[in-house]
Amino acid sequence: MKKRYSEEQIIGFLNEASSGTPVKELCRKHGFSDASFYKWRAKYGGMDVSDAKRLKQLESENAKLKRMLAEAMLDKDALQVALSRKQ
């Protein structure tokens, strides 16, 4: 599923809300739910665009490392099974 809004846009929405625009009006104007707004505020609140880009990069790197760890664990398990059958 492709995201509809970029980090830059989301931070812009959050800044618009912090400058006094009511959340309901902001949501209606830009076409997203207030639940999305509050989720974004929890994740990106207080960040600027460079912080959000760094967060996205770190999340991507973390996912890659988790996949690599899972593959290594599967390899280890396969080797243990193969070794136990030899004995």
PyMOL Python script that loads the backbone (N, CA, C, O; Angstrom):
from pymol import cmd

cmd.read_pdbstr("""\
ATOM      1  N   MET A   1       0.836  -1.177   0.000  1.00  0.00           N
ATOM      2  CA  MET A   1       0.000   0.000   0.000  1.00  0.00           C
ATOM      3  C   MET A   1       0.883   1.243   0.000  1.00  0.00           C
ATOM      4  O   MET A   1       1.747   1.398   0.863  1.00  0.00           O
ATOM      5  N   LYS A   2       0.665   2.115  -0.958  1.00  0.00           N
ATOM      6  CA  LYS A   2       1.453   3.329  -1.077  1.00  0.00           C
ATOM      7  C   LYS A   2       0.900   4.398  -0.152  1.00  0.00           C
ATOM      8  O   LYS A   2      -0.312   4.576  -0.038  1.00  0.00           O
ATOM      9  N   LYS A   3       1.807   5.104   0.504  1.00  0.00           N
ATOM     10  CA  LYS A   3       1.376   6.196   1.362  1.00  0.00           C
ATOM     11  C   LYS A   3       0.889   7.350   0.505  1.00  0.00           C
ATOM     12  O   LYS A   3       1.437   7.631  -0.561  1.00  0.00           O
ATOM     13  N   ARG A   4      -0.123   7.994   0.981  1.00  0.00           N
ATOM     14  CA  ARG A   4      -0.699   9.102   0.226  1.00  0.00           C
ATOM     15  C   ARG A   4       0.046  10.406   0.480  1.00  0.00           C
ATOM     16  O   ARG A   4       0.117  11.259  -0.405  1.00  0.00           O
ATOM     17  N   TYR A   5       0.601  10.572   1.675  1.00  0.00           N
ATOM     18  CA  TYR A   5       1.269  11.812   2.043  1.00  0.00           C
ATOM     19  C   TYR A   5       2.730  11.552   2.397  1.00  0.00           C
ATOM     20  O   TYR A   5       3.056  10.556   3.043  1.00  0.00           O
ATOM     21  N   SER A   6       3.600  12.455   1.967  1.00  0.00           N
ATOM     22  CA  SER A   6       5.020  12.337   2.293  1.00  0.00           C
ATOM     23  C   SER A   6       5.267  12.864   3.704  1.00  0.00           C
ATOM     24  O   SER A   6       4.405  13.519   4.291  1.00  0.00           O
ATOM     25  N   GLU A   7       6.434  12.578   4.234  1.00  0.00           N
ATOM     26  CA  GLU A   7       6.793  13.091   5.551  1.00  0.00           C
ATOM     27  C   GLU A   7       6.760  14.618   5.560  1.00  0.00           C
ATOM     28  O   GLU A   7       6.343  15.236   6.540  1.00  0.00           O
ATOM     29  N   GLU A   8       7.206  15.215   4.455  1.00  0.00           N
ATOM     30  CA  GLU A   8       7.218  16.678   4.361  1.00  0.00           C
ATOM     31  C   GLU A   8       5.797  17.238   4.472  1.00  0.00           C
ATOM     32  O   GLU A   8       5.565  18.225   5.170  1.00  0.00           O
ATOM     33  N   GLN A   9       4.855  16.604   3.783  1.00  0.00           N
ATOM     34  CA  GLN A   9       3.466  17.050   3.837  1.00  0.00           C
ATOM     35  C   GLN A   9       2.892  16.874   5.243  1.00  0.00           C
ATOM     36  O   GLN A   9       2.212  17.760   5.760  1.00  0.00           O
ATOM     37  N   ILE A  10       3.171  15.730   5.849  1.00  0.00           N
ATOM     38  CA  ILE A  10       2.646  15.445   7.186  1.00  0.00           C
ATOM     39  C   ILE A  10       3.156  16.470   8.185  1.00  0.00           C
ATOM     40  O   ILE A  10       2.385  16.984   8.996  1.00  0.00           O
ATOM     41  N   ILE A  11       4.441  16.769   8.133  1.00  0.00           N
ATOM     42  CA  ILE A  11       5.013  17.762   9.045  1.00  0.00           C
ATOM     43  C   ILE A  11       4.407  19.137   8.775  1.00  0.00           C
ATOM     44  O   ILE A  11       4.196  19.922   9.700  1.00  0.00           O
ATOM     45  N   GLY A  12       4.129  19.421   7.511  1.00  0.00           N
ATOM     46  CA  GLY A  12       3.435  20.666   7.179  1.00  0.00           C
ATOM     47  C   GLY A  12       2.055  20.730   7.807  1.00  0.00           C
ATOM     48  O   GLY A  12       1.655  21.773   8.324  1.00  0.00           O
ATOM     49  N   PHE A  13       1.317  19.610   7.768  1.00  0.00           N
ATOM     50  CA  PHE A  13      -0.003  19.555   8.397  1.00  0.00           C
ATOM     51  C   PHE A  13       0.112  19.788   9.911  1.00  0.00           C
ATOM     52  O   PHE A  13      -0.670  20.535  10.499  1.00  0.00           O
ATOM     53  N   LEU A  14       1.100  19.134  10.522  1.00  0.00           N
ATOM     54  CA  LEU A  14       1.283  19.283  11.966  1.00  0.00           C
ATOM     55  C   LEU A  14       1.644  20.717  12.329  1.00  0.00           C
ATOM     56  O   LEU A  14       1.173  21.245  13.336  1.00  0.00           O
ATOM     57  N   ASN A  15       2.480  21.344  11.508  1.00  0.00           N
ATOM     58  CA  ASN A  15       2.843  22.745  11.752  1.00  0.00           C
ATOM     59  C   ASN A  15       1.632  23.659  11.589  1.00  0.00           C
ATOM     60  O   ASN A  15       1.457  24.617  12.342  1.00  0.00           O
ATOM     61  N   GLU A  16       0.802  23.350  10.601  1.00  0.00           N
ATOM     62  CA  GLU A  16      -0.408  24.130  10.372  1.00  0.00           C
ATOM     63  C   GLU A  16      -1.334  24.034  11.584  1.00  0.00           C
ATOM     64  O   GLU A  16      -1.937  25.026  11.991  1.00  0.00           O
ATOM     65  N   ALA A  17      -1.440  22.849  12.149  1.00  0.00           N
ATOM     66  CA  ALA A  17      -2.286  22.662  13.335  1.00  0.00           C
ATOM     67  C   ALA A  17      -1.694  23.392  14.536  1.00  0.00           C
ATOM     68  O   ALA A  17      -2.427  23.989  15.324  1.00  0.00           O
ATOM     69  N   SER A  18      -0.376  23.347  14.678  1.00  0.00           N
ATOM     70  CA  SER A  18       0.237  24.013  15.834  1.00  0.00           C
ATOM     71  C   SER A  18       0.172  25.533  15.719  1.00  0.00           C
ATOM     72  O   SER A  18       0.312  26.244  16.714  1.00  0.00           O
ATOM     73  N   SER A  19      -0.041  26.029  14.491  1.00  0.00           N
ATOM     74  CA  SER A  19      -0.169  27.478  14.327  1.00  0.00           C
ATOM     75  C   SER A  19      -1.605  27.954  14.526  1.00  0.00           C
ATOM     76  O   SER A  19      -1.902  29.134  14.340  1.00  0.00           O
ATOM     77  N   GLY A  20      -2.491  27.040  14.902  1.00  0.00           N
ATOM     78  CA  GLY A  20      -3.831  27.459  15.291  1.00  0.00           C
ATOM     79  C   GLY A  20      -4.981  26.948  14.446  1.00  0.00           C
ATOM     80  O   GLY A  20      -6.138  27.166  14.806  1.00  0.00           O
ATOM     81  N   THR A  21      -4.711  26.274  13.334  1.00  0.00           N
ATOM     82  CA  THR A  21      -5.796  25.731  12.521  1.00  0.00           C
ATOM     83  C   THR A  21      -6.454  24.581  13.282  1.00  0.00           C
ATOM     84  O   THR A  21      -5.751  23.671  13.723  1.00  0.00           O
ATOM     85  N   PRO A  22      -7.772  24.589  13.451  1.00  0.00           N
ATOM     86  CA  PRO A  22      -8.447  23.476  14.140  1.00  0.00           C
ATOM     87  C   PRO A  22      -8.235  22.152  13.397  1.00  0.00           C
ATOM     88  O   PRO A  22      -8.241  22.105  12.167  1.00  0.00           O
ATOM     89  N   VAL A  23      -8.051  21.094  14.162  1.00  0.00           N
ATOM     90  CA  VAL A  23      -7.750  19.779  13.588  1.00  0.00           C
ATOM     91  C   VAL A  23      -8.856  19.330  12.638  1.00  0.00           C
ATOM     92  O   VAL A  23      -8.563  18.849  11.544  1.00  0.00           O
ATOM     93  N   LYS A  24     -10.099  19.473  13.024  1.00  0.00           N
ATOM     94  CA  LYS A  24     -11.213  19.043  12.157  1.00  0.00           C
ATOM     95  C   LYS A  24     -11.177  19.772  10.815  1.00  0.00           C
ATOM     96  O   LYS A  24     -11.386  19.163   9.765  1.00  0.00           O
ATOM     97  N   GLU A  25     -10.913  21.072  10.856  1.00  0.00           N
ATOM     98  CA  GLU A  25     -10.843  21.869   9.627  1.00  0.00           C
ATOM     99  C   GLU A  25      -9.663  21.432   8.764  1.00  0.00           C
ATOM    100  O   GLU A  25      -9.787  21.314   7.545  1.00  0.00           O
ATOM    101  N   LEU A  26      -8.537  21.195   9.393  1.00  0.00           N
ATOM    102  CA  LEU A  26      -7.332  20.741   8.688  1.00  0.00           C
ATOM    103  C   LEU A  26      -7.578  19.395   7.999  1.00  0.00           C
ATOM    104  O   LEU A  26      -7.198  19.201   6.844  1.00  0.00           O
ATOM    105  N   CYS A  27      -8.208  18.481   8.712  1.00  0.00           N
ATOM    106  CA  CYS A  27      -8.499  17.152   8.166  1.00  0.00           C
ATOM    107  C   CYS A  27      -9.439  17.245   6.970  1.00  0.00           C
ATOM    108  O   CYS A  27      -9.226  16.592   5.949  1.00  0.00           O
ATOM    109  N   ARG A  28     -10.460  18.048   7.103  1.00  0.00           N
ATOM    110  CA  ARG A  28     -11.433  18.207   6.020  1.00  0.00           C
ATOM    111  C   ARG A  28     -10.766  18.860   4.800  1.00  0.00           C
ATOM    112  O   ARG A  28     -10.986  18.441   3.664  1.00  0.00           O
ATOM    113  N   LYS A  29      -9.965  19.873   5.047  1.00  0.00           N
ATOM    114  CA  LYS A  29      -9.294  20.621   3.971  1.00  0.00           C
ATOM    115  C   LYS A  29      -8.360  19.736   3.142  1.00  0.00           C
ATOM    116  O   LYS A  29      -8.302  19.856   1.918  1.00  0.00           O
ATOM    117  N   HIS A  30      -7.624  18.839   3.829  1.00  0.00           N
ATOM    118  CA  HIS A  30      -6.614  18.030   3.137  1.00  0.00           C
ATOM    119  C   HIS A  30      -7.049  16.593   2.868  1.00  0.00           C
ATOM    120  O   HIS A  30      -6.337  15.852   2.191  1.00  0.00           O
ATOM    121  N   GLY A  31      -8.205  16.191   3.387  1.00  0.00           N
ATOM    122  CA  GLY A  31      -8.763  14.884   3.064  1.00  0.00           C
ATOM    123  C   GLY A  31      -8.189  13.708   3.815  1.00  0.00           C
ATOM    124  O   GLY A  31      -8.008  12.642   3.228  1.00  0.00           O
ATOM    125  N   PHE A  32      -7.898  13.862   5.087  1.00  0.00           N
ATOM    126  CA  PHE A  32      -7.475  12.721   5.903  1.00  0.00           C
ATOM    127  C   PHE A  32      -8.287  12.723   7.189  1.00  0.00           C
ATOM    128  O   PHE A  32      -8.917  13.720   7.539  1.00  0.00           O
ATOM    129  N   SER A  33      -8.262  11.592   7.887  1.00  0.00           N
ATOM    130  CA  SER A  33      -9.064  11.466   9.110  1.00  0.00           C
ATOM    131  C   SER A  33      -8.345  12.089  10.296  1.00  0.00           C
ATOM    132  O   SER A  33      -7.128  12.269  10.280  1.00  0.00           O
ATOM    133  N   ASP A  34      -9.112  12.409  11.312  1.00  0.00           N
ATOM    134  CA  ASP A  34      -8.469  12.934  12.519  1.00  0.00           C
ATOM    135  C   ASP A  34      -7.650  11.845  13.209  1.00  0.00           C
ATOM    136  O   ASP A  34      -6.680  12.150  13.903  1.00  0.00           O
ATOM    137  N   ALA A  35      -8.031  10.576  13.026  1.00  0.00           N
ATOM    138  CA  ALA A  35      -7.230   9.476  13.574  1.00  0.00           C
ATOM    139  C   ALA A  35      -5.832   9.469  12.940  1.00  0.00           C
ATOM    140  O   ALA A  35      -4.832   9.252  13.624  1.00  0.00           O
ATOM    141  N   SER A  36      -5.778   9.705  11.633  1.00  0.00           N
ATOM    142  CA  SER A  36      -4.477   9.790  10.954  1.00  0.00           C
ATOM    143  C   SER A  36      -3.668  10.947  11.500  1.00  0.00           C
ATOM    144  O   SER A  36      -2.468  10.819  11.746  1.00  0.00           O
ATOM    145  N   PHE A  37      -4.331  12.081  11.690  1.00  0.00           N
ATOM    146  CA  PHE A  37      -3.633  13.254  12.226  1.00  0.00           C
ATOM    147  C   PHE A  37      -2.996  12.932  13.569  1.00  0.00           C
ATOM    148  O   PHE A  37      -1.819  13.226  13.777  1.00  0.00           O
ATOM    149  N   TYR A  38      -3.753  12.331  14.487  1.00  0.00           N
ATOM    150  CA  TYR A  38      -3.227  12.050  15.823  1.00  0.00           C
ATOM    151  C   TYR A  38      -2.138  10.979  15.792  1.00  0.00           C
ATOM    152  O   TYR A  38      -1.208  11.005  16.598  1.00  0.00           O
ATOM    153  N   LYS A  39      -2.260  10.041  14.859  1.00  0.00           N
ATOM    154  CA  LYS A  39      -1.206   9.033  14.691  1.00  0.00           C
ATOM    155  C   LYS A  39       0.080   9.703  14.209  1.00  0.00           C
ATOM    156  O   LYS A  39       1.170   9.414  14.703  1.00  0.00           O
ATOM    157  N   TRP A  40      -0.067  10.604  13.234  1.00  0.00           N
ATOM    158  CA  TRP A  40       1.092  11.340  12.725  1.00  0.00           C
ATOM    159  C   TRP A  40       1.705  12.216  13.808  1.00  0.00           C
ATOM    160  O   TRP A  40       2.927  12.313  13.919  1.00  0.00           O
ATOM    161  N   ARG A  41       0.855  12.851  14.602  1.00  0.00           N
ATOM    162  CA  ARG A  41       1.371  13.729  15.652  1.00  0.00           C
ATOM    163  C   ARG A  41       2.176  12.929  16.668  1.00  0.00           C
ATOM    164  O   ARG A  41       3.203  13.395  17.162  1.00  0.00           O
ATOM    165  N   ALA A  42       1.705  11.718  16.981  1.00  0.00           N
ATOM    166  CA  ALA A  42       2.436  10.866  17.916  1.00  0.00           C
ATOM    167  C   ALA A  42       3.792  10.454  17.337  1.00  0.00           C
ATOM    168  O   ALA A  42       4.781  10.353  18.064  1.00  0.00           O
ATOM    169  N   LYS A  43       3.828  10.218  16.029  1.00  0.00           N
ATOM    170  CA  LYS A  43       5.070   9.754  15.403  1.00  0.00           C
ATOM    171  C   LYS A  43       6.011  10.895  15.042  1.00  0.00           C
ATOM    172  O   LYS A  43       7.215  10.798  15.278  1.00  0.00           O
ATOM    173  N   TYR A  44       5.482  11.975  14.475  1.00  0.00           N
ATOM    174  CA  TYR A  44       6.315  13.044  13.927  1.00  0.00           C
ATOM    175  C   TYR A  44       6.284  14.342  14.728  1.00  0.00           C
ATOM    176  O   TYR A  44       6.959  15.303  14.358  1.00  0.00           O
ATOM    177  N   GLY A  45       5.527  14.392  15.800  1.00  0.00           N
ATOM    178  CA  GLY A  45       5.396  15.629  16.568  1.00  0.00           C
ATOM    179  C   GLY A  45       6.745  16.161  17.032  1.00  0.00           C
ATOM    180  O   GLY A  45       7.538  15.420  17.612  1.00  0.00           O
ATOM    181  N   GLY A  46       7.007  17.423  16.785  1.00  0.00           N
ATOM    182  CA  GLY A  46       8.265  18.043  17.202  1.00  0.00           C
ATOM    183  C   GLY A  46       9.420  17.828  16.245  1.00  0.00           C
ATOM    184  O   GLY A  46      10.525  18.304  16.504  1.00  0.00           O
ATOM    185  N   MET A  47       9.197  17.133  15.160  1.00  0.00           N
ATOM    186  CA  MET A  47      10.272  16.876  14.195  1.00  0.00           C
ATOM    187  C   MET A  47      10.236  17.906  13.074  1.00  0.00           C
ATOM    188  O   MET A  47       9.201  18.501  12.774  1.00  0.00           O
ATOM    189  N   ASP A  48      11.406  18.094  12.466  1.00  0.00           N
ATOM    190  CA  ASP A  48      11.414  18.835  11.212  1.00  0.00           C
ATOM    191  C   ASP A  48      11.605  17.821  10.087  1.00  0.00           C
ATOM    192  O   ASP A  48      11.716  16.622  10.346  1.00  0.00           O
ATOM    193  N   VAL A  49      11.644  18.282   8.863  1.00  0.00           N
ATOM    194  CA  VAL A  49      11.673  17.375   7.712  1.00  0.00           C
ATOM    195  C   VAL A  49      12.916  16.484   7.730  1.00  0.00           C
ATOM    196  O   VAL A  49      12.823  15.295   7.427  1.00  0.00           O
ATOM    197  N   SER A  50      14.073  17.041   8.078  1.00  0.00           N
ATOM    198  CA  SER A  50      15.298  16.223   8.079  1.00  0.00           C
ATOM    199  C   SER A  50      15.231  15.129   9.140  1.00  0.00           C
ATOM    200  O   SER A  50      15.737  14.028   8.925  1.00  0.00           O
ATOM    201  N   ASP A  51      14.604  15.425  10.295  1.00  0.00           N
ATOM    202  CA  ASP A  51      14.424  14.402  11.326  1.00  0.00           C
ATOM    203  C   ASP A  51      13.538  13.268  10.812  1.00  0.00           C
ATOM    204  O   ASP A  51      13.820  12.093  11.046  1.00  0.00           O
ATOM    205  N   ALA A  52      12.467  13.632  10.111  1.00  0.00           N
ATOM    206  CA  ALA A  52      11.540  12.625   9.590  1.00  0.00           C
ATOM    207  C   ALA A  52      12.220  11.758   8.539  1.00  0.00           C
ATOM    208  O   ALA A  52      12.008  10.546   8.504  1.00  0.00           O
ATOM    209  N   LYS A  53      13.036  12.368   7.683  1.00  0.00           N
ATOM    210  CA  LYS A  53      13.756  11.581   6.677  1.00  0.00           C
ATOM    211  C   LYS A  53      14.727  10.623   7.341  1.00  0.00           C
ATOM    212  O   LYS A  53      14.867   9.479   6.908  1.00  0.00           O
ATOM    213  N   ARG A  54      15.404  11.083   8.397  1.00  0.00           N
ATOM    214  CA  ARG A  54      16.345  10.225   9.131  1.00  0.00           C
ATOM    215  C   ARG A  54      15.590   9.077   9.806  1.00  0.00           C
ATOM    216  O   ARG A  54      16.062   7.940   9.805  1.00  0.00           O
ATOM    217  N   LEU A  55      14.415   9.372  10.383  1.00  0.00           N
ATOM    218  CA  LEU A  55      13.605   8.329  10.999  1.00  0.00           C
ATOM    219  C   LEU A  55      13.229   7.267   9.973  1.00  0.00           C
ATOM    220  O   LEU A  55      13.325   6.071  10.248  1.00  0.00           O
ATOM    221  N   LYS A  56      12.800   7.705   8.793  1.00  0.00           N
ATOM    222  CA  LYS A  56      12.425   6.768   7.734  1.00  0.00           C
ATOM    223  C   LYS A  56      13.620   5.902   7.329  1.00  0.00           C
ATOM    224  O   LYS A  56      13.478   4.698   7.120  1.00  0.00           O
ATOM    225  N   GLN A  57      14.799   6.525   7.221  1.00  0.00           N
ATOM    226  CA  GLN A  57      16.014   5.792   6.870  1.00  0.00           C
ATOM    227  C   GLN A  57      16.349   4.759   7.950  1.00  0.00           C
ATOM    228  O   GLN A  57      16.692   3.620   7.635  1.00  0.00           O
ATOM    229  N   LEU A  58      16.252   5.154   9.206  1.00  0.00           N
ATOM    230  CA  LEU A  58      16.547   4.227  10.301  1.00  0.00           C
ATOM    231  C   LEU A  58      15.539   3.084  10.367  1.00  0.00           C
ATOM    232  O   LEU A  58      15.913   1.946  10.651  1.00  0.00           O
ATOM    233  N   GLU A  59      14.256   3.378  10.106  1.00  0.00           N
ATOM    234  CA  GLU A  59      13.244   2.321  10.090  1.00  0.00           C
ATOM    235  C   GLU A  59      13.512   1.319   8.977  1.00  0.00           C
ATOM    236  O   GLU A  59      13.337   0.114   9.160  1.00  0.00           O
ATOM    237  N   SER A  60      13.936   1.822   7.825  1.00  0.00           N
ATOM    238  CA  SER A  60      14.258   0.952   6.696  1.00  0.00           C
ATOM    239  C   SER A  60      15.472   0.075   7.024  1.00  0.00           C
ATOM    240  O   SER A  60      15.472  -1.126   6.754  1.00  0.00           O
ATOM    241  N   GLU A  61      16.488   0.684   7.598  1.00  0.00           N
ATOM    242  CA  GLU A  61      17.691  -0.064   7.979  1.00  0.00           C
ATOM    243  C   GLU A  61      17.360  -1.104   9.038  1.00  0.00           C
ATOM    244  O   GLU A  61      17.871  -2.223   8.986  1.00  0.00           O
ATOM    245  N   ASN A  62      16.513  -0.750   9.995  1.00  0.00           N
ATOM    246  CA  ASN A  62      16.112  -1.678  11.038  1.00  0.00           C
ATOM    247  C   ASN A  62      15.379  -2.879  10.443  1.00  0.00           C
ATOM    248  O   ASN A  62      15.633  -4.017  10.840  1.00  0.00           O
ATOM    249  N   ALA A  63      14.474  -2.636   9.495  1.00  0.00           N
ATOM    250  CA  ALA A  63      13.744  -3.732   8.848  1.00  0.00           C
ATOM    251  C   ALA A  63      14.702  -4.659   8.103  1.00  0.00           C
ATOM    252  O   ALA A  63      14.552  -5.880   8.138  1.00  0.00           O
ATOM    253  N   LYS A  64      15.692  -4.062   7.426  1.00  0.00           N
ATOM    254  CA  LYS A  64      16.681  -4.868   6.701  1.00  0.00           C
ATOM    255  C   LYS A  64      17.479  -5.740   7.668  1.00  0.00           C
ATOM    256  O   LYS A  64      17.710  -6.919   7.400  1.00  0.00           O
ATOM    257  N   LEU A  65      17.895  -5.161   8.786  1.00  0.00           N
ATOM    258  CA  LEU A  65      18.660  -5.930   9.772  1.00  0.00           C
ATOM    259  C   LEU A  65      17.822  -7.043  10.392  1.00  0.00           C
ATOM    260  O   LEU A  65      18.334  -8.130  10.660  1.00  0.00           O
ATOM    261  N   LYS A  66      16.541  -6.779  10.619  1.00  0.00           N
ATOM    262  CA  LYS A  66      15.655  -7.823  11.158  1.00  0.00           C
ATOM    263  C   LYS A  66      15.521  -8.987  10.181  1.00  0.00           C
ATOM    264  O   LYS A  66      15.528 -10.149  10.586  1.00  0.00           O
ATOM    265  N   ARG A  67      15.398  -8.665   8.878  1.00  0.00           N
ATOM    266  CA  ARG A  67      15.319  -9.731   7.865  1.00  0.00           C
ATOM    267  C   ARG A  67      16.610 -10.543   7.843  1.00  0.00           C
ATOM    268  O   ARG A  67      16.575 -11.771   7.763  1.00  0.00           O
ATOM    269  N   MET A  68      17.749  -9.854   7.914  1.00  0.00           N
ATOM    270  CA  MET A  68      19.035 -10.544   7.894  1.00  0.00           C
ATOM    271  C   MET A  68      19.171 -11.459   9.115  1.00  0.00           C
ATOM    272  O   MET A  68      19.664 -12.581   8.997  1.00  0.00           O
ATOM    273  N   LEU A  69      18.742 -10.989  10.274  1.00  0.00           N
ATOM    274  CA  LEU A  69      18.801 -11.799  11.485  1.00  0.00           C
ATOM    275  C   LEU A  69      17.902 -13.028  11.353  1.00  0.00           C
ATOM    276  O   LEU A  69      18.301 -14.133  11.722  1.00  0.00           O
ATOM    277  N   ALA A  70      16.705 -12.840  10.834  1.00  0.00           N
ATOM    278  CA  ALA A  70      15.781 -13.968  10.660  1.00  0.00           C
ATOM    279  C   ALA A  70      16.373 -15.011   9.717  1.00  0.00           C
ATOM    280  O   ALA A  70      16.272 -16.210   9.976  1.00  0.00           O
ATOM    281  N   GLU A  71      16.991 -14.561   8.620  1.00  0.00           N
ATOM    282  CA  GLU A  71      17.621 -15.490   7.680  1.00  0.00           C
ATOM    283  C   GLU A  71      18.770 -16.236   8.342  1.00  0.00           C
ATOM    284  O   GLU A  71      18.925 -17.440   8.139  1.00  0.00           O
ATOM    285  N   ALA A  72      19.573 -15.535   9.129  1.00  0.00           N
ATOM    286  CA  ALA A  72      20.697 -16.178   9.819  1.00  0.00           C
ATOM    287  C   ALA A  72      20.194 -17.216  10.817  1.00  0.00           C
ATOM    288  O   ALA A  72      20.784 -18.287  10.956  1.00  0.00           O
ATOM    289  N   MET A  73      19.106 -16.898  11.511  1.00  0.00           N
ATOM    290  CA  MET A  73      18.544 -17.850  12.469  1.00  0.00           C
ATOM    291  C   MET A  73      18.002 -19.091  11.759  1.00  0.00           C
ATOM    292  O   MET A  73      18.150 -20.208  12.256  1.00  0.00           O
ATOM    293  N   LEU A  74      17.373 -18.895  10.595  1.00  0.00           N
ATOM    294  CA  LEU A  74      16.883 -20.040   9.822  1.00  0.00           C
ATOM    295  C   LEU A  74      18.047 -20.907   9.346  1.00  0.00           C
ATOM    296  O   LEU A  74      17.977 -22.134   9.408  1.00  0.00           O
ATOM    297  N   ASP A  75      19.126 -20.262   8.866  1.00  0.00           N
ATOM    298  CA  ASP A  75      20.313 -21.006   8.438  1.00  0.00           C
ATOM    299  C   ASP A  75      20.890 -21.818   9.594  1.00  0.00           C
ATOM    300  O   ASP A  75      21.254 -22.981   9.422  1.00  0.00           O
ATOM    301  N   LYS A  76      20.974 -21.197  10.778  1.00  0.00           N
ATOM    302  CA  LYS A  76      21.503 -21.875  11.969  1.00  0.00           C
ATOM    303  C   LYS A  76      20.646 -23.089  12.308  1.00  0.00           C
ATOM    304  O   LYS A  76      21.169 -24.169  12.580  1.00  0.00           O
ATOM    305  N   ASP A  77      19.332 -22.907  12.290  1.00  0.00           N
ATOM    306  CA  ASP A  77      18.433 -24.020  12.593  1.00  0.00           C
ATOM    307  C   ASP A  77      18.575 -25.146  11.577  1.00  0.00           C
ATOM    308  O   ASP A  77      18.571 -26.320  11.948  1.00  0.00           O
ATOM    309  N   ALA A  78      18.700 -24.799  10.308  1.00  0.00           N
ATOM    310  CA  ALA A  78      18.859 -25.815   9.261  1.00  0.00           C
ATOM    311  C   ALA A  78      20.157 -26.585   9.455  1.00  0.00           C
ATOM    312  O   ALA A  78      20.195 -27.804   9.284  1.00  0.00           O
ATOM    313  N   LEU A  79      21.217 -25.872   9.811  1.00  0.00           N
ATOM    314  CA  LEU A  79      22.503 -26.542  10.056  1.00  0.00           C
ATOM    315  C   LEU A  79      22.418 -27.462  11.266  1.00  0.00           C
ATOM    316  O   LEU A  79      22.975 -28.560  11.245  1.00  0.00           O
ATOM    317  N   GLN A  80      21.729 -27.032  12.318  1.00  0.00           N
ATOM    318  CA  GLN A  80      21.581 -27.876  13.505  1.00  0.00           C
ATOM    319  C   GLN A  80      20.800 -29.143  13.175  1.00  0.00           C
ATOM    320  O   GLN A  80      21.145 -30.224  13.653  1.00  0.00           O
ATOM    321  N   VAL A  81      19.767 -29.023  12.374  1.00  0.00           N
ATOM    322  CA  VAL A  81      18.970 -30.193  11.972  1.00  0.00           C
ATOM    323  C   VAL A  81      19.846 -31.134  11.146  1.00  0.00           C
ATOM    324  O   VAL A  81      19.823 -32.347  11.352  1.00  0.00           O
ATOM    325  N   ALA A  82      20.608 -30.582  10.222  1.00  0.00           N
ATOM    326  CA  ALA A  82      21.471 -31.410   9.373  1.00  0.00           C
ATOM    327  C   ALA A  82      22.537 -32.123  10.205  1.00  0.00           C
ATOM    328  O   ALA A  82      22.824 -33.296   9.967  1.00  0.00           O
ATOM    329  N   LEU A  83      23.116 -31.434  11.164  1.00  0.00           N
ATOM    330  CA  LEU A  83      24.130 -32.041  12.013  1.00  0.00           C
ATOM    331  C   LEU A  83      23.536 -33.117  12.927  1.00  0.00           C
ATOM    332  O   LEU A  83      24.182 -34.134  13.177  1.00  0.00           O
ATOM    333  N   SER A  84      22.332 -32.907  13.420  1.00  0.00           N
ATOM    334  CA  SER A  84      21.718 -33.900  14.303  1.00  0.00           C
ATOM    335  C   SER A  84      21.354 -35.168  13.536  1.00  0.00           C
ATOM    336  O   SER A  84      21.320 -36.249  14.125  1.00  0.00           O
ATOM    337  N   ARG A  85      21.085 -35.063  12.257  1.00  0.00           N
ATOM    338  CA  ARG A  85      20.761 -36.244  11.451  1.00  0.00           C
ATOM    339  C   ARG A  85      22.017 -37.062  11.132  1.00  0.00           C
ATOM    340  O   ARG A  85      21.933 -38.273  10.931  1.00  0.00           O
ATOM    341  N   LYS A  86      23.177 -36.404  11.086  1.00  0.00           N
ATOM    342  CA  LYS A  86      24.417 -37.105  10.779  1.00  0.00           C
ATOM    343  C   LYS A  86      24.840 -38.016  11.907  1.00  0.00           C
ATOM    344  O   LYS A  86      25.483 -39.041  11.681  1.00  0.00           O
ATOM    345  N   GLN A  87      24.480 -37.644  13.120  1.00  0.00           N
ATOM    346  CA  GLN A  87      24.967 -38.393  14.284  1.00  0.00           C
ATOM    347  C   GLN A  87      24.193 -39.634  14.541  1.00  0.00           C
ATOM    348  O   GLN A  87      24.490 -40.362  15.488  1.00  0.00           O
TER     349      GLN A  87
END
""", "prot")
cmd.dss("prot")
cmd.show_as("cartoon", "prot")
cmd.util.cbc("prot")
cmd.orient("prot")
